[in-house]
Amino acid sequence: MNGQPRLGVHLVGVGGYLPERIVSNHDLALQVETSDEWIRERTGIHQRHLAAPHETAAYMGTRAAQAALDDAGLLASDVDAIILATSTPDQAFPATAARVQAALGITRGFAFDLAAACSGFIYAMATADAFIRIGQARTVLVIGSEVYSRILDWTDRATCVLFGDGAGAVVLRAGEPGTRGILSTHLHADGSTGDLLYVDGAVGRRDRPGTIRMQGREVFRHAVAKLSASVDEALAANGLAHADVDWLVPHQANKRIIDAMGRKLGLPPERVIVTVDRHANTSAASIPLALAEGMRDGRIRRGDLVLMEALGGGMTWGSALVRM
């Protein structure tokens, strides 16, 4: 930046959107060999939202984005860039982010999709943070929007019970450097573990629609170890300790993983935002949806230190530390 001081990046708005249709564990038990007890015991999930035909990734992302802009007190015309994390785009191209840009009536700036599975939102946050700090953009919409119901094998009880649909968004904006805003982000990937969680086939292909395949036990083992290391990395980078964290806003994949991370940080359950019981795993949308809920109901307040972390297929994983 030619010797200019680095900008701070503040999170100034949050928003979310969930499909109208709610499907309970009991509902699923009518179509696949499973039970409410089996699902709750292994995952903590009670229900999930599933998208109707009109509730596309772009549709949901647009509504989450508008809610985030309203929360920030900004107009769509203030937005310089849109980065949308998704593993379930509506089309190969144009990017879902470009569809959202058009729906919001924005005709300037840039927009693109980012694919990092369940870690997508953390990756998108880190990307937006970098763009803002170097002066490429001042106001960036970061969105996670997923329609996983369209890539599930509804006969496979090991996977179909785990996921839901939805979208979440945040507005990041340039501000004065200091103790508020994004303190740091930390990203990782290990392609050698890609076969533990992947989509078999190509999304959108009618002759071979993509469906999720997962080795659940191995994913769980990697998640706890890799997320723990990422959490420690974020705190060490900022000279902070576990006790400094006010809120953990984790990727909502499995209640047992969330509980393990809360225990590692020494946080009581009431300091961990949990939505997996009602949303299931919404992949890249899960963290912004959980953050929006925590902000909306008043639990997370300005000035609180929030730690976000996620792991997804790839494998990809990462963390972000934000002073609200």
ROFITOR-29147 format. One record per residue (C-alpha): residue number from 1; residue in one letter; x, y, z. Coordinates in nm, 4 decimals, padded with zeros to 6 digits, always signed. Example, Ala and Ser with C-alpha at 12.3 -4.5 7.8 and 13.67 -1.06 7.14 Angstrom:
NODE   i aa       px       py       pz
NODE   1  a +01.2300 -00.4500 +00.7800
NODE   2  s +01.3670 -00.1060 +00.7140
END
This chain:
NODE   i aa       px       py       pz
NODE   1  m +00.0000 +00.0000 +00.0000
NODE   2  n +00.2923 +00.2328 -00.0748
NODE   3  g +00.3806 +00.2900 +00.2869
NODE   4  q +00.0263 +00.3740 +00.3952
NODE   5  p -00.0916 +00.2297 +00.7295
NODE   6  r -00.2841 -00.0947 +00.7062
NODE   7  l -00.6597 -00.0620 +00.7404
NODE   8  g -00.8638 -00.2368 +01.0054
NODE   9  v -01.1493 -00.4641 +00.8981
NODE  10  h -01.4672 -00.4385 +01.1018
NODE  11  l -01.7666 -00.6726 +01.1003
NODE  12  v -02.0552 -00.4263 +01.0895
NODE  13  g -02.3601 -00.6367 +00.9976
NODE  14  v -02.4929 -00.9925 +01.0071
NODE  15  g -02.7944 -01.1642 +00.8533
NODE  16  g -02.9383 -01.5040 +00.7786
NODE  17  y -03.2081 -01.6864 +00.5866
NODE  18  l -03.3579 -02.0300 +00.6469
NODE  19  p -03.6030 -02.2085 +00.4167
NODE  20  e -03.9628 -02.2214 +00.5312
NODE  21  r -03.9897 -02.6004 +00.5285
NODE  22  i -03.8787 -02.7740 +00.8490
NODE  23  v -03.8151 -03.1491 +00.8462
NODE  24  s -03.7888 -03.3278 +01.1798
NODE  25  n -03.6019 -03.6479 +01.2575
NODE  26  h -03.9387 -03.8203 +01.2836
NODE  27  d -04.0204 -03.7040 +00.9308
NODE  28  l -03.6958 -03.8539 +00.8004
NODE  29  a -03.7648 -04.1815 +00.9800
NODE  30  l -04.0680 -04.2251 +00.7527
NODE  31  q -03.8471 -04.2425 +00.4426
NODE  32  v -03.5150 -04.3918 +00.5589
NODE  33  e -03.4210 -04.6515 +00.8196
NODE  34  t -03.3370 -04.4265 +01.1133
NODE  35  s -03.4921 -04.2838 +01.4288
NODE  36  d -03.5035 -03.9594 +01.6202
NODE  37  e -03.3046 -04.1208 +01.9030
NODE  38  w -03.0336 -04.2518 +01.6678
NODE  39  i -02.9830 -03.9113 +01.5040
NODE  40  r -02.9886 -03.7101 +01.8278
NODE  41  e -02.7471 -03.9409 +02.0073
NODE  42  r -02.4844 -03.9289 +01.7309
NODE  43  t -02.5208 -03.5719 +01.6072
NODE  44  g -02.7368 -03.3600 +01.8364
NODE  45  i -02.9616 -03.2759 +01.5401
NODE  46  h -03.3388 -03.2518 +01.6000
NODE  47  q -03.4521 -03.0965 +01.2723
NODE  48  r -03.3327 -02.9173 +00.9594
NODE  49  h -03.4648 -02.6671 +00.7011
NODE  50  l -03.4938 -02.7881 +00.3414
NODE  51  a -03.5209 -02.5575 +00.0432
NODE  52  a -03.8225 -02.5386 -00.1842
NODE  53  p -03.7570 -02.5268 -00.5619
NODE  54  h -03.7540 -02.1457 -00.5639
NODE  55  e -03.5150 -02.1244 -00.2671
NODE  56  t -03.1934 -02.1455 -00.4653
NODE  57  a -02.8468 -02.0628 -00.3356
NODE  58  a -02.8793 -01.7198 -00.4991
NODE  59  y -03.2288 -01.6599 -00.3579
NODE  60  m -03.1256 -01.7470 -00.0041
NODE  61  g -02.7927 -01.5667 -00.0329
NODE  62  t -02.9667 -01.2505 -00.1489
NODE  63  r -03.1999 -01.2499 +00.1493
NODE  64  a -02.9213 -01.3148 +00.3957
NODE  65  a -02.7156 -01.0391 +00.2331
NODE  66  q -03.0018 -00.7879 +00.2488
NODE  67  a -03.0566 -00.8714 +00.6160
NODE  68  a -02.6852 -00.8117 +00.6834
NODE  69  l -02.6936 -00.4778 +00.4991
NODE  70  d -03.0011 -00.3719 +00.6950
NODE  71  d -02.8243 -00.4676 +01.0187
NODE  72  a -02.5237 -00.2591 +00.9152
NODE  73  g -02.7401 +00.0360 +00.8144
NODE  74  l -02.5913 +00.0295 +00.4653
NODE  75  l -02.7320 +00.0281 +00.1134
NODE  76  a -02.6548 -00.2205 -00.1592
NODE  77  s -02.4885 +00.0649 -00.3466
NODE  78  d -02.2270 +00.0808 -00.0704
NODE  79  v -02.0994 -00.2687 -00.1572
NODE  80  d -01.7729 -00.2979 -00.3511
NODE  81  a -01.7483 -00.6774 -00.3650
NODE  82  i -01.9403 -00.9969 -00.2961
NODE  83  i -01.7647 -01.3202 -00.2043
NODE  84  l -02.0020 -01.6142 -00.1795
NODE  85  a -01.8895 -01.9455 -00.0321
NODE  86  t -02.0828 -02.2469 -00.1586
NODE  87  s -02.0399 -02.6102 -00.2556
NODE  88  t -02.3853 -02.6135 -00.4147
NODE  89  p -02.3941 -02.3334 -00.6732
NODE  90  d -02.7070 -02.2949 -00.8788
NODE  91  q -02.5013 -02.3094 -01.1996
NODE  92  a -02.1412 -02.3748 -01.2958
NODE  93  f -02.1457 -02.0127 -01.4121
NODE  94  p -02.2314 -01.7356 -01.3807
NODE  95  a -02.1205 -01.7334 -01.0194
NODE  96  t -02.3948 -01.7408 -00.7593
NODE  97  a -02.2330 -01.4249 -00.6211
NODE  98  a -02.3005 -01.2509 -00.9515
NODE  99  r -02.6661 -01.3579 -00.9333
NODE 100  v -02.6844 -01.2084 -00.5833
NODE 101  q -02.5172 -00.8909 -00.7086
NODE 102  a -02.7836 -00.8551 -00.9765
NODE 103  a -03.0689 -00.9308 -00.7355
NODE 104  l -02.9445 -00.6571 -00.5022
NODE 105  g -02.9284 -00.4117 -00.7921
NODE 106  i -02.5514 -00.3635 -00.7709
NODE 107  t -02.3834 -00.2759 -01.1002
NODE 108  r -02.0280 -00.2020 -00.9897
NODE 109  g -01.7459 -00.3768 -00.8105
NODE 110  f -01.6806 -00.7507 -00.8400
NODE 111  a -01.8366 -01.0781 -00.7321
NODE 112  f -01.7188 -01.4385 -00.7271
NODE 113  d -01.7817 -01.7763 -00.5652
NODE 114  l -01.5395 -01.9621 -00.3428
NODE 115  a -01.5457 -02.3377 -00.2824
NODE 116  a -01.3904 -02.4791 +00.0350
NODE 117  a -01.6807 -02.6985 +00.1533
NODE 118  c -01.7746 -02.6412 +00.5183
NODE 119  s -01.4714 -02.4160 +00.5680
NODE 120  g -01.5903 -02.1883 +00.2888
NODE 121  f -01.7084 -01.9038 +00.5091
NODE 122  i -01.3762 -01.8836 +00.6957
NODE 123  y -01.1905 -01.8881 +00.3622
NODE 124  a -01.4204 -01.6156 +00.2266
NODE 125  m -01.3725 -01.4025 +00.5386
NODE 126  a -00.9962 -01.4310 +00.5046
NODE 127  t -01.0143 -01.3357 +00.1356
NODE 128  a -01.2343 -01.0334 +00.2031
NODE 129  d -01.0085 -00.9296 +00.4906
NODE 130  a -00.7089 -00.9295 +00.2558
NODE 131  f -00.8908 -00.7323 -00.0150
NODE 132  i -00.9930 -00.4642 +00.2330
NODE 133  r -00.6521 -00.4359 +00.3991
NODE 134  i -00.4759 -00.3732 +00.0665
NODE 135  g -00.7380 -00.1208 -00.0441
NODE 136  q -00.8959 -00.3324 -00.3195
NODE 137  a -01.2413 -00.2848 -00.1642
NODE 138  r -01.3924 -00.0909 +00.1237
NODE 139  t -01.7175 -00.2777 +00.1866
NODE 140  v -01.7481 -00.6500 +00.1172
NODE 141  l -02.0457 -00.8814 +00.1520
NODE 142  v -01.9319 -01.2270 +00.2625
NODE 143  i -02.2011 -01.4918 +00.2155
NODE 144  g -02.2341 -01.8633 +00.2788
NODE 145  s -02.5281 -02.0187 +00.0937
NODE 146  e -02.5930 -02.3905 +00.0582
NODE 147  v -02.8620 -02.6192 -00.0845
NODE 148  y -02.7212 -02.9517 +00.0316
NODE 149  s -03.0584 -03.1228 +00.0047
NODE 150  r -02.9983 -03.1375 -00.3726
NODE 151  i -02.6770 -03.3405 -00.3431
NODE 152  l -02.7860 -03.5880 -00.0750
NODE 153  d -02.8512 -03.9578 -00.1251
NODE 154  w -03.1839 -03.9808 +00.0555
NODE 155  t -03.1423 -04.3562 +00.0983
NODE 156  d -02.8134 -04.3189 +00.2887
NODE 157  r -02.8958 -04.2633 +00.6529
NODE 158  a -02.5303 -04.1974 +00.7371
NODE 159  t -02.5358 -03.8702 +00.5425
NODE 160  c -02.8904 -03.7583 +00.4594
NODE 161  v -02.9774 -03.6923 +00.8251
NODE 162  l -02.6789 -03.4615 +00.8765
NODE 163  f -02.7407 -03.1690 +00.6435
NODE 164  g -02.9761 -02.8777 +00.5950
NODE 165  d -03.0136 -02.5731 +00.3712
NODE 166  g -02.9723 -02.2031 +00.4453
NODE 167  a -02.7678 -01.8884 +00.4001
NODE 168  g -02.5835 -01.6468 +00.6238
NODE 169  a -02.3961 -01.3249 +00.5522
NODE 170  v -02.1778 -01.0602 +00.7096
NODE 171  v -02.0738 -00.7132 +00.6000
NODE 172  l -01.7051 -00.6349 +00.6400
NODE 173  r -01.5925 -00.2740 +00.6146
NODE 174  a -01.2664 -00.0840 +00.6237
NODE 175  g -01.2066 +00.1070 +00.9440
NODE 176  e -00.9386 +00.2389 +01.1693
NODE 177  p -00.6791 -00.0182 +01.2741
NODE 178  g -00.6945 -00.1105 +01.6395
NODE 179  t -00.8242 -00.3721 +01.8771
NODE 180  r -01.1640 -00.4167 +01.7071
NODE 181  g -01.2504 -00.6088 +01.3929
NODE 182  i -01.0814 -00.9109 +01.2400
NODE 183  l -00.7677 -00.9792 +01.4426
NODE 184  s -00.6449 -01.2668 +01.2273
NODE 185  t -00.7507 -01.5555 +01.0038
NODE 186  h -00.5760 -01.8894 +00.9586
NODE 187  l -00.6330 -02.1267 +00.6656
NODE 188  h -00.5173 -02.4814 +00.5949
NODE 189  a -00.5778 -02.7649 +00.3490
NODE 190  d -00.4604 -03.1235 +00.3033
NODE 191  g -00.5664 -03.2725 -00.0289
NODE 192  s -00.4351 -03.6165 +00.0668
NODE 193  t -00.7434 -03.6602 +00.2899
NODE 194  g -00.9890 -03.5565 +00.0186
NODE 195  d -01.1493 -03.8996 -00.0104
NODE 196  l -01.2778 -03.8863 +00.3479
NODE 197  l -01.5540 -03.6421 +00.2497
NODE 198  y -01.6425 -03.5648 -00.1100
NODE 199  v -01.9182 -03.5378 -00.3691
NODE 200  d -01.9397 -03.8403 -00.5986
NODE 201  g -02.0240 -03.7045 -00.9418
NODE 202  a -02.0785 -03.3541 -01.0692
NODE 203  v -02.3297 -03.1080 -00.9298
NODE 204  g -02.5885 -03.0286 -01.1948
NODE 205  r -02.5283 -03.3344 -01.4142
NODE 206  r -02.8604 -03.5028 -01.4848
NODE 207  d -02.6980 -03.8298 -01.5918
NODE 208  r -02.4910 -03.8504 -01.2760
NODE 209  p -02.6018 -03.6082 -01.0057
NODE 210  g -02.3469 -03.5511 -00.7328
NODE 211  t -02.4066 -03.7036 -00.3919
NODE 212  i -02.2109 -03.6741 -00.0677
NODE 213  r -01.9881 -03.9602 +00.0446
NODE 214  m -01.8280 -03.9542 +00.3868
NODE 215  q -01.6175 -04.1661 +00.6196
NODE 216  g -01.7744 -04.0227 +00.9321
NODE 217  r -01.5451 -04.1700 +01.1965
NODE 218  e -01.2300 -04.0524 +01.0195
NODE 219  v -01.3733 -03.7063 +00.9579
NODE 220  f -01.4571 -03.6781 +01.3285
NODE 221  r -01.1024 -03.7759 +01.4271
NODE 222  h -00.9445 -03.5227 +01.1926
NODE 223  a -01.1897 -03.2507 +01.2947
NODE 224  v -01.1063 -03.2530 +01.6650
NODE 225  a -00.7288 -03.2571 +01.6105
NODE 226  k -00.7133 -03.0023 +01.3277
NODE 227  l -00.9632 -02.7597 +01.4793
NODE 228  s -00.7830 -02.7697 +01.8144
NODE 229  a -00.4562 -02.6793 +01.6441
NODE 230  s -00.6225 -02.4002 +01.4463
NODE 231  v -00.7771 -02.2519 +01.7607
NODE 232  d -00.4408 -02.2514 +01.9381
NODE 233  e -00.2807 -02.0961 +01.6302
NODE 234  a -00.5282 -01.8060 +01.6257
NODE 235  l -00.4861 -01.7307 +01.9951
NODE 236  a -00.1072 -01.7550 +01.9844
NODE 237  a -00.0917 -01.5197 +01.6862
NODE 238  n -00.2637 -01.2535 +01.8955
NODE 239  g -00.0973 -01.3183 +02.2296
NODE 240  l -00.4258 -01.4378 +02.3800
NODE 241  a -00.5261 -01.7281 +02.6013
NODE 242  h -00.8298 -01.9557 +02.6070
NODE 243  a -00.9732 -01.7499 +02.8939
NODE 244  d -00.9811 -01.4383 +02.6724
NODE 245  v -01.2416 -01.5858 +02.4374
NODE 246  d -01.5961 -01.4657 +02.5056
NODE 247  w -01.7754 -01.6760 +02.2451
NODE 248  l -01.7054 -01.9785 +02.0315
NODE 249  v -01.9020 -01.9754 +01.7056
NODE 250  p -01.8056 -02.3058 +01.5449
NODE 251  h -01.9060 -02.4760 +01.2256
NODE 252  q -02.2263 -02.6623 +01.3082
NODE 253  a -02.1538 -03.0185 +01.1954
NODE 254  n -02.1896 -03.2342 +01.5037
NODE 255  k -02.2745 -03.1511 +01.8638
NODE 256  r -02.0021 -03.3822 +01.9931
NODE 257  i -01.7334 -03.1946 +01.7995
NODE 258  i -01.8729 -02.8612 +01.9201
NODE 259  d -01.8730 -02.9839 +02.2819
NODE 260  a -01.5136 -03.1060 +02.2478
NODE 261  m -01.3987 -02.7655 +02.1236
NODE 262  g -01.5854 -02.5865 +02.4020
NODE 263  r -01.4163 -02.8063 +02.6622
NODE 264  k -01.0760 -02.7404 +02.5068
NODE 265  l -01.1279 -02.3676 +02.5440
NODE 266  g -01.2661 -02.4072 +02.8957
NODE 267  l -01.5869 -02.2355 +02.7894
NODE 268  p -01.9144 -02.3258 +02.9611
NODE 269  p -02.1880 -02.4440 +02.7225
NODE 270  e -02.3683 -02.1121 +02.7511
NODE 271  r -02.0688 -01.9391 +02.5855
NODE 272  v -02.0824 -02.1583 +02.2762
NODE 273  i -02.3330 -02.0747 +02.0011
NODE 274  v -02.5117 -02.3935 +01.8950
NODE 275  t -02.7610 -02.4141 +01.6095
NODE 276  v -02.6878 -02.7639 +01.4787
NODE 277  d -02.9855 -02.8989 +01.6742
NODE 278  r -03.2261 -02.6890 +01.4633
NODE 279  h -03.0323 -02.6217 +01.1419
NODE 280  a -02.8256 -02.9416 +01.1015
NODE 281  n -02.5061 -02.8944 +00.8989
NODE 282  t -02.5543 -02.6075 +00.6532
NODE 283  s -02.1881 -02.6186 +00.5463
NODE 284  a -02.0538 -02.2738 +00.4521
NODE 285  a -02.3737 -02.1115 +00.5833
NODE 286  s -02.3493 -02.2538 +00.9346
NODE 287  i -02.1106 -02.0064 +01.0982
NODE 288  p -02.2783 -01.6855 +00.9701
NODE 289  l -02.6216 -01.8286 +01.0594
NODE 290  a -02.5001 -01.9056 +01.4125
NODE 291  l -02.3333 -01.5653 +01.4403
NODE 292  a -02.6497 -01.3898 +01.3232
NODE 293  e -02.8545 -01.5740 +01.5844
NODE 294  g -02.6101 -01.4880 +01.8628
NODE 295  m -02.6057 -01.1210 +01.7639
NODE 296  r -02.9801 -01.0990 +01.7098
NODE 297  d -03.0757 -01.2401 +02.0497
NODE 298  g -02.8250 -01.0201 +02.2323
NODE 299  r -02.5852 -01.2856 +02.3551
NODE 300  i -02.2921 -01.1598 +02.1478
NODE 301  r -02.2283 -00.7915 +02.2087
NODE 302  r -02.0005 -00.5305 +02.0629
NODE 303  g -01.6562 -00.5665 +02.2148
NODE 304  d -01.6821 -00.9420 +02.2660
NODE 305  l -01.3997 -01.1632 +02.1398
NODE 306  v -01.5436 -01.4248 +01.9042
NODE 307  l -01.3561 -01.7299 +01.7799
NODE 308  m -01.4861 -01.9014 +01.4652
NODE 309  e -01.3562 -02.2324 +01.3311
NODE 310  a -01.4525 -02.4871 +01.0668
NODE 311  l -01.3393 -02.8014 +00.8894
NODE 312  g -01.4710 -02.9385 +00.5625
NODE 313  g -01.4067 -03.1660 +00.2698
NODE 314  g -01.0788 -03.1176 +00.0939
NODE 315  m -00.9813 -03.1405 +00.3659
NODE 316  t -00.9893 -02.7702 +00.4439
NODE 317  w -00.9965 -02.6051 +00.7825
NODE 318  g -00.9335 -02.2713 +00.9464
NODE 319  s -01.0170 -02.0183 +01.2133
NODE 320  a -01.0906 -01.6488 +01.2502
NODE 321  l -01.0641 -01.4300 +01.5594
NODE 322  v -01.2877 -01.1234 +01.5639
NODE 323  r -01.3420 -00.8477 +01.8174
NODE 324  m -01.7020 -00.7463 +01.7578
END
